[in-house]
Amino acid sequence: MTRLAFSTYSCAMEADLKALEEKLAQFIALAQRLRNENHQLRQELAQAQSDARQLKDNMTQAGNRLQAIIEHLPEGTTL
């Protein structure tokens, strides 16, 4: 291999390595963004599940109170 051929090969390889390095940096940045988004979504899901449990408990308590009120109504009372 002549010196000129080696230089051309080296420049081409250097360009390929630079392109690979840029793609890898983009991939790492994307992975980090997705990791952050996943963390945020997990927090939002946990909050939504907690809210849903609280609403279900509130509905159960309201139903129980309503049932107790109905049971204490005098006979023959219509709603």
WOBELHU-V382040 format. One record per residue. RES is the residue in one letter. PSI is psi in whole degrees, -180 to 180 (NA if undefined). Layout:
<<RES | PSI> <RES | PSI>>
This chain:
<<M | 132> <T | 166> <R | -37> <L | -42> <A | -42> <F | -41> <S | -43> <T | -45> <Y | -43> <S | -42> <C | -41> <A | -43> <M | -39> <E | -42> <A | -42> <D | -42> <L | -39> <K | -43> <A | -41> <L | -41> <E | -42> <E | -43> <K | -39> <L | -41> <A | -40> <Q | -42> <F | -44> <I | -42> <A | -42> <L | -44> <A | -41> <Q | -43> <R | -43> <L | -37> <R | -45> <N | -44> <E | -42> <N | -43> <H | -46> <Q | -44> <L | -37> <R | -40> <Q | -43> <E | -40> <L | -44> <A | -42> <Q | -43> <A | -40> <Q | -40> <S | -44> <D | -43> <A | -42> <R | -43> <Q | -44> <L | -41> <K | -44> <D | -43> <N | -42> <M | -40> <T | -45> <Q | -42> <A | -41> <G | -41> <N | -42> <R | -42> <L | -42> <Q | -41> <A | -40> <I | -46> <I | -42> <E | -26> <H | -3> <L | 144> <P | 153> <E | 145> <G | -3> <T | 132> <T | 149> <L | NA>>
